[in-house]
Amino acid sequence: MMRTVLTLIASGFLVLLVFIGVSRGVHVVRHGWQSSAFDVAQGRTIFMSKCARCHNVSGNAATVGPNLSQIGSVASQRKADMDAAAYILESVLHPRRFKAPGSSGEMPVNLVNSYDDDAIRGLVAYLCSLGGFPDDNEIRSLVIERPPELDVTAVFEQEQIFRGEELYRGKAGCATCHPFHGGPEYEFTAPCLFYRGYQDRDELRRSITNPDHFVAPRYRQTTVVLANGRVVTGRVINRDDNSIMMTTVHNGQVSPTEIPTADVELDDEGKPFVIDSRNSPMPTGIDQLLTTDEMDDLIAFLLSAN
C-alpha cells in the first residue's frame, strides 16, 4: 500500500514538473526528462529528416556515420577548446573540420542551411540530450556561421552521368563490391559510395587510382594460414581464443567463414599464422583500364550521387 502511495506521489510530482516547464515555455526532452529552453522536438524532427539516414541514435550499432546515442556525453571530449554544444554545431555546419573516431566517408555540407538559427539551436539541444544534458547557456551563446551555399548546378551533363553509371556497373567493376545501399547489412566488402557527401573530385580520383591511400579499419583484409596449407583471406568480424570469424568473397558471393583456432598454422614463435594487411582489397590499375574520358565520366557519376 505504501509503495502505491509513493508511486502516485512521484507520478504527480513528475506531471507537475512537466506542467511548470510547459507553462514557462520550456521544452521537455523526453530522453531522460532533461529540459531545455530550445525546441528539442523540432530538433529531433530535423534530425530524423536530415541525419537519421546515416546516424543511429539507439544501441551501439553504427550505420554510415558514427552512432550518436551518447553524443551528448562525449561531444565535450572531442576537441579541447570546445564545449559540447559548440562541437556539435561545428559537426553539423562544418563537418570537414574534424573527423570523429570511427567515421568514414564525408558528411554532406549545407544540410541545415535552410533552417533559421532557433531551429538549428533546437537540433543542437536534441543532440546534446542524447546521453547528456543540454546546457542552454552554451547553446544560447553559439555563433551560427553557415557555410557558403554549394553551386553544383550545370556541372554534369546527363549523358555523362549515364555513361559513368554504365562504367560503374560494368567495365570498372565497382558494383561487384560497392553496394547500392548503405548500412552494415550491405557493406560487407566495401562501403556504399552514394549519399555520403563526397564532393572532392581530386580525392575521389585518388581513391580510385591509389586505393591504399586510405583504408578504413573495418575493410582491411586478414590472411589466415591453416595447418593443412589452405590460405583464407577476408575481413575479420570477431576473433577470440577459440575461433576467427571472417567474411570471405568467392565468385562475387559474400559468406561467413569460421576458422577454429586449433586449425591455424603456427609461426616460428608459436603464434597463430595470421597476417593483418593495411592494403586495400580494391584492385589497382583501374586508371589504366579506363580512358581519361571514362574516368571523368565515372567520377561525374559518383559526384552526382552525393
C-alpha positions as CSV (number, residue, x, y, z in Angstrom):
1,M,0.0,0.0,0.0
2,M,2.8,2.4,1.0
3,R,4.6,1.6,-2.3
4,T,1.5,2.5,-4.3
5,V,1.1,5.8,-2.4
6,L,4.7,6.7,-3.0
7,T,4.4,5.8,-6.7
8,L,1.3,8.1,-7.1
9,I,3.1,10.9,-5.3
10,A,6.2,10.6,-7.5
11,S,4.0,10.5,-10.7
12,G,2.1,13.6,-9.6
13,F,5.3,15.4,-8.9
14,L,6.7,14.5,-12.4
15,V,3.5,15.7,-14.0
16,L,3.7,19.0,-12.0
17,L,7.3,19.5,-13.2
18,V,6.3,18.9,-16.8
19,F,3.3,21.3,-16.4
20,I,5.6,24.0,-14.9
21,G,8.1,23.5,-17.7
22,V,5.5,23.9,-20.4
23,S,3.8,26.9,-18.8
24,R,7.2,28.7,-18.7
25,G,8.0,27.9,-22.3
26,V,10.5,25.1,-21.5
27,H,10.7,22.3,-24.0
28,V,11.0,19.0,-22.1
29,V,13.4,16.5,-23.5
30,R,11.9,13.0,-23.3
31,H,15.3,11.4,-23.3
32,G,15.9,11.2,-19.6
33,W,13.5,14.2,-18.8
34,Q,16.1,16.8,-19.3
35,S,14.7,20.2,-20.1
36,S,15.8,23.0,-22.5
37,A,14.6,26.4,-23.4
38,F,15.1,25.4,-27.1
39,D,12.7,23.5,-29.2
40,V,14.1,20.0,-28.9
41,A,11.1,18.4,-30.5
42,Q,11.7,20.4,-33.7
43,G,15.4,19.5,-33.4
44,R,14.5,15.8,-33.3
45,T,12.3,16.3,-36.4
46,I,15.1,17.9,-38.3
47,F,17.5,15.1,-37.2
48,M,15.1,12.4,-38.4
49,S,14.6,14.2,-41.7
50,K,18.3,15.1,-42.4
51,C,20.5,13.0,-40.3
52,A,18.9,9.6,-39.5
53,R,19.7,8.2,-42.9
54,C,23.3,7.9,-41.8
55,H,23.4,8.2,-38.0
56,N,21.9,5.8,-35.5
57,V,20.7,7.1,-32.1
58,S,19.9,3.9,-30.3
59,G,22.0,1.0,-29.1
60,N,25.7,0.8,-30.1
61,A,25.5,-0.1,-33.8
62,A,26.8,2.4,-36.4
63,T,25.3,2.7,-39.8
64,V,27.0,5.0,-42.3
65,G,28.2,7.7,-39.9
66,P,29.1,7.3,-36.2
67,N,26.5,6.2,-33.6
68,L,25.2,9.3,-31.8
69,S,23.3,7.7,-29.0
70,Q,25.8,9.1,-26.4
71,I,27.0,12.2,-28.3
72,G,25.7,14.5,-25.5
73,S,28.2,12.9,-23.1
74,V,31.2,12.6,-25.4
75,A,31.0,15.8,-27.5
76,S,32.8,17.9,-25.0
77,Q,35.8,15.5,-25.1
78,R,36.3,15.6,-28.8
79,K,38.1,18.9,-29.1
80,A,39.9,20.5,-26.2
81,D,38.8,24.1,-27.0
82,M,35.1,23.3,-27.5
83,D,32.2,22.6,-25.2
84,A,29.6,20.0,-26.3
85,A,27.2,22.5,-28.0
86,A,30.0,24.1,-30.0
87,Y,31.4,20.8,-31.1
88,I,28.0,19.5,-32.2
89,L,27.3,22.8,-34.1
90,E,30.6,22.6,-35.9
91,S,30.0,19.0,-36.8
92,V,26.6,19.9,-38.3
93,L,27.6,23.1,-40.2
94,H,31.3,22.4,-41.0
95,P,31.7,18.6,-40.8
96,R,35.0,18.5,-42.6
97,R,36.9,20.5,-40.0
98,F,37.1,17.4,-37.7
99,K,36.5,13.7,-38.4
100,A,35.2,11.8,-35.4
101,P,36.9,8.5,-34.5
102,G,35.4,5.6,-36.4
103,S,33.8,7.7,-39.1
104,S,34.3,7.1,-42.8
105,G,33.3,8.9,-46.0
106,E,32.3,12.6,-46.0
107,M,29.2,14.1,-44.3
108,P,27.4,16.5,-46.7
109,V,27.6,20.2,-46.0
110,N,24.6,22.6,-46.3
111,L,22.3,20.0,-44.7
112,V,20.5,22.5,-42.5
113,N,21.2,25.8,-44.2
114,S,17.5,26.3,-44.9
115,Y,16.6,26.4,-41.2
116,D,16.7,29.5,-39.0
117,D,19.0,30.0,-36.1
118,D,16.4,28.9,-33.5
119,A,15.8,25.6,-35.4
120,I,19.5,24.9,-35.5
121,R,19.8,25.5,-31.8
122,G,16.9,23.1,-31.3
123,L,18.8,20.5,-33.3
124,V,21.9,21.1,-31.1
125,A,19.8,20.8,-28.0
126,Y,18.3,17.5,-29.2
127,L,21.8,16.0,-29.9
128,C,23.1,17.3,-26.5
129,S,20.2,15.4,-24.8
130,L,21.4,12.1,-26.2
131,G,23.3,10.7,-23.3
132,G,23.8,14.1,-21.8
133,F,22.1,17.3,-20.7
134,P,21.5,20.4,-22.9
135,D,23.3,23.4,-21.5
136,D,21.1,26.3,-22.5
137,N,23.8,28.9,-21.8
138,E,26.2,27.1,-24.1
139,I,23.6,26.7,-26.8
140,R,22.4,30.4,-26.5
141,S,26.0,31.7,-26.9
142,L,26.6,29.7,-30.1
143,V,27.6,31.8,-33.2
144,I,25.9,30.2,-36.1
145,E,28.0,30.7,-39.2
146,R,26.5,28.9,-42.1
147,P,28.9,27.5,-44.8
148,P,28.5,29.1,-48.3
149,E,26.0,27.5,-50.5
150,L,27.4,25.0,-52.9
151,D,26.8,25.8,-56.6
152,V,26.5,22.4,-58.2
153,T,24.2,23.4,-61.0
154,A,25.1,22.6,-64.6
155,V,28.3,20.8,-63.5
156,F,27.5,17.5,-65.2
157,E,25.7,16.6,-68.4
158,Q,23.0,13.9,-68.1
159,E,24.7,11.8,-70.7
160,Q,28.0,11.9,-68.8
161,I,26.2,10.6,-65.7
162,F,24.6,7.8,-67.6
163,R,28.0,6.8,-69.1
164,G,29.5,6.9,-65.6
165,E,26.8,4.7,-64.2
166,E,27.3,2.2,-67.0
167,L,31.1,2.1,-66.2
168,Y,30.3,1.7,-62.5
169,R,28.1,-1.3,-63.2
170,G,30.2,-2.8,-65.9
171,K,33.8,-2.1,-67.2
172,A,35.1,-0.5,-64.0
173,G,33.6,-3.3,-61.9
174,C,32.7,-1.1,-58.9
175,A,29.3,-2.6,-58.3
176,T,30.9,-6.0,-57.7
177,C,32.0,-4.9,-54.2
178,H,30.4,-1.5,-53.5
179,P,26.7,-1.9,-52.7
180,F,23.9,0.4,-53.8
181,H,22.6,0.7,-50.3
182,G,24.3,1.9,-47.1
183,G,24.3,0.1,-43.8
184,P,26.2,-2.8,-42.2
185,E,23.8,-5.3,-43.6
186,Y,25.0,-4.4,-47.1
187,E,28.6,-3.1,-46.7
188,F,30.3,-6.5,-46.2
189,T,33.2,-6.0,-48.6
190,A,33.3,-2.3,-49.4
191,P,31.4,0.9,-48.4
192,C,28.4,2.3,-50.3
193,L,29.5,5.3,-52.3
194,F,26.1,7.1,-52.6
195,Y,24.7,9.8,-50.3
196,R,28.0,10.1,-48.4
197,G,28.7,13.8,-49.2
198,Y,31.7,13.1,-51.5
199,Q,32.3,16.4,-53.3
200,D,36.0,16.5,-53.7
201,R,36.8,15.4,-57.3
202,D,40.5,15.1,-56.7
203,E,40.1,13.0,-53.6
204,L,37.7,10.6,-55.4
205,R,40.2,10.3,-58.2
206,R,43.0,9.5,-55.8
207,S,40.8,6.9,-54.0
208,I,40.3,5.1,-57.4
209,T,43.9,5.3,-58.7
210,N,45.5,4.7,-55.3
211,P,43.2,2.6,-53.1
212,D,45.8,2.0,-50.5
213,H,45.9,5.8,-49.8
214,F,43.3,5.3,-47.0
215,V,41.7,2.1,-45.9
216,A,39.1,2.2,-43.2
217,P,39.9,-0.4,-40.5
218,R,36.7,-2.3,-41.0
219,Y,37.7,-3.1,-44.6
220,R,41.3,-4.2,-44.0
221,Q,42.0,-7.7,-45.1
222,T,43.4,-10.5,-42.9
223,T,45.1,-13.6,-44.2
224,V,45.0,-16.8,-42.1
225,V,47.2,-19.8,-42.9
226,L,45.8,-23.2,-41.9
227,A,47.8,-26.2,-40.8
228,N,46.6,-28.1,-43.9
229,G,48.2,-25.5,-46.2
230,R,44.9,-23.7,-47.0
231,V,45.0,-19.9,-47.0
232,V,41.9,-17.9,-46.2
233,T,41.7,-14.1,-46.8
234,G,38.8,-11.9,-45.7
235,R,37.6,-9.4,-43.2
236,V,37.6,-10.4,-39.5
237,I,34.3,-9.9,-37.8
238,N,35.1,-11.5,-34.5
239,R,38.2,-13.2,-33.0
240,D,38.6,-14.9,-29.7
241,D,40.7,-17.7,-28.2
242,N,38.6,-20.4,-29.8
243,S,37.9,-19.2,-33.4
244,I,38.2,-16.5,-36.0
245,M,35.0,-15.4,-37.7
246,M,35.5,-13.8,-41.2
247,T,33.6,-12.8,-44.2
248,T,35.1,-14.1,-47.4
249,V,34.2,-13.5,-51.0
250,H,34.1,-16.2,-53.7
251,N,32.8,-15.6,-57.2
252,G,31.3,-12.4,-56.1
253,Q,29.4,-14.0,-53.2
254,V,30.0,-13.0,-49.6
255,S,29.8,-15.7,-47.0
256,P,30.8,-16.1,-43.3
257,T,33.7,-18.4,-42.6
258,E,34.5,-19.7,-39.1
259,I,38.0,-21.0,-38.5
260,P,38.8,-22.9,-35.3
261,T,42.0,-21.5,-33.7
262,A,43.2,-25.1,-33.4
263,D,43.3,-25.4,-37.3
264,V,45.6,-22.4,-37.7
265,E,49.2,-22.9,-38.6
266,L,51.7,-21.6,-36.0
267,D,54.6,-19.4,-37.0
268,D,58.2,-19.6,-35.8
269,E,57.3,-18.0,-32.5
270,G,54.4,-20.5,-31.9
271,K,51.8,-17.9,-32.6
272,P,48.8,-18.3,-35.0
273,F,49.9,-17.6,-38.5
274,V,47.5,-14.6,-39.0
275,I,48.6,-11.6,-41.2
276,D,46.7,-8.3,-40.9
277,S,47.1,-6.2,-44.0
278,R,46.8,-2.4,-44.3
279,N,46.4,-2.6,-48.0
280,S,43.0,-2.1,-49.7
281,P,41.2,-5.2,-51.2
282,M,40.2,-2.9,-54.0
283,P,42.2,-3.8,-57.2
284,T,44.7,-1.3,-58.6
285,G,45.0,-0.3,-62.2
286,I,41.5,0.9,-62.8
287,D,43.0,4.2,-64.2
288,Q,44.9,2.0,-66.7
289,L,41.7,0.1,-67.6
290,L,39.7,3.3,-68.3
291,T,40.4,6.1,-70.7
292,T,40.8,9.6,-69.4
293,D,37.3,10.5,-70.6
294,E,35.8,7.3,-69.0
295,M,37.5,8.2,-65.7
296,D,35.9,11.6,-65.8
297,D,32.5,10.1,-66.5
298,L,32.8,7.7,-63.6
299,I,33.8,10.5,-61.2
300,A,30.9,12.6,-62.5
301,F,28.5,9.8,-61.7
302,L,29.8,9.4,-58.2
303,L,29.7,13.1,-57.5
304,S,26.2,13.4,-58.8
305,A,25.1,10.6,-56.5
306,N,26.4,12.6,-53.5
